[in-house]
Amino acid sequence: MTEDLSPAERYAAARRRAAEQATALASFREMYEFGLDPFQIEACRSLEEGKGVLVAAPTGSGKTIVGEFAVHLALQQGKKCFYTTPIKALSNQKYADLSKRYGADQVGLLTGDNSVNSDAPVVVMTTEVLRNMLYAGSQSLLGLGYVVMDEVHYLSDRFRGAVWEEVIIHLPESVTLVSLSATVSNAEEFGDWLDTVRGDTEVIVSEHRPVPLFQHVLAGRRMYDLFEEGEGRRKAVNPDLTRMARMEASRAYNPRERRKGKMIREADRERERRQRSRIWTPSRPEVIERLDAEGLLPAITFIFSRAGCEAAVQQCLYAGLRLNDDAARLAVRELVEERTASIPNEDLHVLGYYEWLEGLERGIAAHHAGMLPTFKEVVEELFVRGLVKAVFATETLALGINMPARSVVLEKLVKWNGEQHADITPGEYTQLTGRAGRRGIDVEGHAVVLWQRAMSPEHLAGLAGTRTYPLRSSFKPSYNMAVNLVGQFGRHRSRELLETSFAQFQADRSVVGISRQVQRNEEGLEGYRASMTCHLGDFEEYARLRRQLKDRETELAKQGVVQRRAAAAASLEKLKPGDVIHVPTGKYAGLALVLDPGLPAGRANGHRGFDHQDGPRPLVLTAERQVKRLASMDFPVPVEPVERMRIPKSFNARSPQSRRDLASALRTKAGHIVPDRHRKGRSAAADDREIARLRAELRAHPCHGCDEREDHARWAERYHRLKRDTQQLERRIEGRTNTVARTFDRIVALLTELDYLRGDEVTEHGKRLARLYGELDLLASECLRARVWEGLGPAELAACVSALVYEARVGDDALAPKLPSGNAKAALGEMVRIWGRLDALEEEFRISQTEGVGQREPDLGFAWAAYMWASGKGLDEVLREAEMPAGDFVRWCKQVIDVLGQISAAAAGEGGTVGRNARKAVDQLLRGVVAYSSVG
């Protein structure tokens, strides 16, 4: 086509090609065998122009290419690049990828418990490591040009999300930020915030999946498409699924209906049996066999339970499933033996190695946080190589680890969220099914949901078709953050910095709409004020007197109701079996015999009480032979017995004859008695001085004689209601503005009380706290200050420090944990007492744990396991005593090691044994499975 261009146009095109060839992007593209997508090119160009970027794209779309271009730019420009990830597994994986591309000498790794070549120009690290470096003013930050924040949508995480915001806010202005996120519905809002705090930031959103995803439902032997084939964005739900759901909802056979005479015809039952034979939830082996037959393996099946994942593997083994041929089986064994060569034989037996290996050889594996990290890494590597074809995983696998599959299976659409079983959200569904479809391998990906009873195809279609995954800040100031900020910037500047957080940005944006409503209300109030103006006097004052009078009358009326109810309840408490009463009102008004006074539990005068929160509920026999338990609402006025009767011992409330005989005796004994009419007492309002005063003031007011008084009063009432609504809106605005700064002020006040801060000065205690990161940072600092751990041995210190990190997965009804005896037990007890004192202090300063701020109670559940392991006990004995999977044990040990390292640094230069013994405890914990697990 160049022949059609003029010489000038050909020259301009040649100039453009030459300029493009000279860019860093051109040399970067040559490193890849495949072409880059438009969104990747757009993001890379923005980076090369010196702008920050936010890239929001689906899982598997290749957004990490943009992060790798930042690495390429840094190396080309002689700058440093830090590549941050939310979890250590991702850091390890990214470190391996970048080392392969740029050479091991150019790439380092920092994950808290791993430090490899940390002075390299490119360092992969967890986000917490970078946050700690920023607060410590690390020399490693010199020459830093780029920071890549992978999985930046993690800032929604309520436990760790604040770290992402801290890093974004505190990075030097000279650093270019590359933020990589899953598809979120408010990417523009997040981009606007980045633009505010980081400068020029391009927002690049791509919703295009490079491998299209097809949605299915597997019911019985048949796999149904979730959506009908058709054009357009809004797809219709498959009518076959809708029909199945409707049929299942209506077919349930209820024996009670049969007893009521609603006989189900034989033909209906036969049709139901035929339908049921087609619809059932297939077993796990059946699902894998079906996927294999359809050519949909490899597959990841998400089961929201660790035990469920392990059980699924066993079920497939018992069913005789084999997905690997002999050659693949040999390749699996070779790789597994190579990766686990450093694990002693006695530990392999404890870790269930041989059962795990049998599953791997057949191409089947589990993947969850309870597994030994080494085992998880092997599963990931085998899956990527295609040697494991069916993985049963918990949702943690969806957090960015590079394990794409052809298909993803969801057993259920409900999961335990730590507090209750809740439906998975559209965001979670998108994250989980995003694994389906391998770029460059699969033409299409498949998401398969298993049919469950009471499943709603419309609900599933809503999950699959919704792209609402909003990014919500979880940022909250902490004690450690407060002392670090005040130490670097002083209180005033720190407060201003916190006001720039995404949390406050979102809160302020939500206030905009409310502010507009307040403005509209204020305009309305002006109109109402004009309409109620009276030529005789101040009608606003007159309306206020009327309102005060009405409020006082209402208050006295309520008091009267309360008093009458109390009197009625007191009279009911005096009733005894055999008392004859007149029920004053309600459905069972009239003569009645008390069979049981129905007193609340513990107040029944020898009778078995009922747990009625609203007072006595007497069981009575009415004159019409009905036995009923009455409620307090049946007695608006006090009741007194009008007669007494003996209740025969043979009386049976369930026997119609017994009821008939006793009711007849009741009518004979008391039917002639006319009940006393309850005389209504004099109204409290009649004698109330306040009401008399207000009425006198009203009559004396000039506006009282106005001919248009009631018309003015109607406008005044509207004015009052709108004024009240406006004040509520203003309170909401006040509650949302400066929320982060107000929390910071309360934290600073508490730290000042404890002598961690003195104005803008950080005391020695504060400097110690600045080195302690973690949920219980202040408790750890107070324990160091009180010398609680002084004199403890390394193993005892490990036991105590475990209480600062461990959180049990079970509820509060668990048994009391086993603890080491002697000094360690005393120190743990003292830690709990110090926490109690801090908890009371937090309550005094209105620092609430429910808002994600403050110190939770230390959990002593891992103390015995940490003590045993640090004391040199074997893995078999420790895991048996701890009743804990190996993966959990390793993870908690790594976290204890991390905090011991912080304590060692914080206690340095203070004398005493804590710093030295903390280092010894690290060495004693870092052995065996804990030492050879590269992922924490």
C-alpha positions, 0 to 999 in steps of 0.5 A: 500500500506504500505505493499509494502514499506520496513521497512526503507521507512515505518519509513521515512513515519511515521516520515513525518506524525509525523512532519506534525502533529506537524505543525501549518497547521495541527491544522489549517486544523482541524478547517475546515470541508472541505479539503484545495485546493493545492494552499491554502496548498502551501501558508500556508506552505510558511507562516509557513516557514517564507516567505511572500506570494502573492496569486492570485486566482479567486473570490470565490476560498477561498484565504482568508483561507491563510489570516486566517492562518496568523491570526492562526500563529500570535495567536499561536506565541504570535504576532499581526496580522493586517487584512486590507481591502479596504472598511469598509463593508469588514472590518465589515464582516471580523471582524464578521467572525474572532470574531465568530472563535476566540472569540470577546476578541481576535479580534478588529476593526478599520475603521476610524469611528469605534473602537472596542477592538483596542488593541486585538492581531488580528485587522481588519482595512481599509488600510488607518488606517494602513497607518496612524498608520505607519506614526504616529509611533503608539505603536500598531505596537509593536509586529506586526508579520503579515499583511494581505492585502486583495484585494491587486489589489486595488493598481490599483485604481487611487484615493486610490491605493497609500495607499497600496504601502505606507503600503507595503514600510513602514511596518517594515522588521520583519513583514510578508506580506500576499497579496491576489489578484484577478487573475491578468496577471502580478502576477509574476511582482508584486511578483518580486517587493514584493521580492525586497521591502519585502524580500523572497516572494512566488507567488502562482497563481491559475486560477482554479475555484472550481465551474465551470462557464458557460456563456450564452446569454439570447435572447427572450425566449431562453437561448443560450450557449456562447460557443460550447461544445468541448474540448480544451482551445480555445472554438468556439463561438456558431454559433447560436449567430453569425447567429443572430447577422449577421441577425440582422445587415442585416435586418434593414428596411430602408425607404430611400432604398424604396425611392431609388427603393430598394423594400423589398419583402413581403417574406423577411419582413415575415421572418424578422418578424418571426425572430424578434419574437424570438429575443428581450431583455427580461424585468427584471421581465421576466429574473428573472422568466426565471432564477427561472424556470431554477433553477438558483436563487439566482441571482445578476443582475448588472445594472450600475446605482443606479436609474436602480437598484431601478427601477428594484425592482419596475418593479418586484413588479408591475409584481407581482413577488413573490420568497418567500413562507409564512415561508420565508416572516415571517423570512424576516420580523423578521430579518428586524425588529430586525436590524432596531429597533433603527431607529425612525419611522419618519426616516423609512418613509423618508428612503422608509422603507415600499417599501424596506420591501415589496421587501424583503418579496418577495425575491427581493432587490437593493444593491448600494452605495446610500442605507442606510448602515444598509439597505445594510447590511440587504440585504447582510445577507438575500441574504446569508441566501437564503431569498432574491433570486434576487438582482439588484446591481451596480458594487460596490457589486463585490468588495469582499463582501461575497455575492456569487450567483448561477447566475450573470446577466449582462444587458449591456456590457457598463458602465459610467466610470465617463467621458464617456460610455465605454465597460467594460474590461475583468478584470471587466467582470471577477470580476463581473461574479466571484460571480456566483457559491457558493462553497459547495452549487452549482455544477456550476455557470452561467453568463448570458448576456442579448441580446442587439441590435448590440451585438457582440458575438465575443466581449463577447467571448473575455471578457469571455475568456480573463484573461488579468487583469494587475496590474498597479500602481497608486502611486503618492507622496502627500503633507502629504506623503512628510512631513511624509517621510522627518520627519521620514527619511530625504529628501535623504532617502525619495527619495530612498524609493519612488524609491522602489515603484511599480510605479517606478519598472514598469516604470524601467522595461518598460525602459529595452526594450527601452534601448536595442533598443538604444544600437542597434541604437548606433551600427547602427550609428557607421556603418553609420558613417564609411560608410559616411567617406570621405578622403577629409574632415569631411563629418558629418560637410558637411552633417550638412551644407546641412541639415541646407540649406534644413531646411532653404529653407523649412522654407521659403517655408512654410512662403511663403505658409502662406503669400499667404493664408493670402493674399487670406483670406484677399481678400475673406473677401472683397467680397460682394454679387454681385461680379463676380470673377474667381475661380482660381483652384479646382473642380469649377474653372472658372467664379462665382457670389458671393451670400454670402461672407460666413464670419466667425461669427461676421464679416459679414458686416450685413450678417449672418456669419457662424462659419467657423474656416478656414476663409471665405467660399463664397457661389457662383453661377458658370457659369454652374448653380451650387450653391456651398460653396467654401473653402479656398483651392479653393483660393491659391492666392488672388482673386479680383472682375472682375465685379459687378452684381445685384442679383434679390430679387426673386432669389432662389438658390433651383430653377433650373430655377432661377439658369439657368437665373442668370447663363445665365446673368453671362455669358453674363455680364462677359463671355468675361473677361479674368482673370489676370494671377497671377504673381508669386513673387520673391522667398524669398530664392533668397534674403535670406542672410542665404541661400547665406551664407550656399551655399557659405560654402558648395561650399568652403567645401573640401568634395564638390569636392568628386566624391562619395559625393552623396553616402556619403550623402545618408549614412549621411541622414540615420545617421541623421534619426537614430540619431534623433530616438535614441534621442527620445528614450533617452528622453522617458527613461529620462521621465520614470526613476526617475519619482516618485522622480522628482514629490517628488522633486517638491512637496518638493520645493513647501512645502519649499516655503510655509515653511512646510519644511526647508531642512530635518527639518519639521516645525511646519506648516509641523507637522500640515500637517502630521496629515491631510490625504486626497485629500485636505490635503494642503488646510486644513493645509493652512486654519488652518494656516490662521485661516479661521475657527476661531470663526465658530460654530460647524455647520458652521465648519462642512459646511466648512470641507465638501468642503474638502471631497465632490465631486458631481456626476454631471457635471460642469453645475450644479446650484450654491449650496445653502450655509449657510449665515454669517460667514460660507459663508465668510469662504467658500469663503476664502477657494476657494481663498486660493485654487486659490493661491495654484493652481497658485503655483502648476502650477509654480512648475509644479505639475499637477492634471492630473497626480493625484497630487495636490489640486482639487477645493473644492466642496461646494455642501454638505455644506448646508446639513452638516450645516443643519444636524449639526444644528439638522434638521430632516432627512426628511428636510435635504434629501429633501434639499440635493436632495441626497439618504440616503446612500450618505448622510451618507457616506459624513457625515462619511467622514466629521466626519473623517476629523473633527477628523483630524482637531481636532488633528492637531489644538490641542495645538494651542489655539483658538476654531477650535479644540474644535468646531471640536469635537463638530461638530463630536458629532452633526453630529454623530446622527440618521441615521449617528450614527446607520449606522455601515458601512461608 
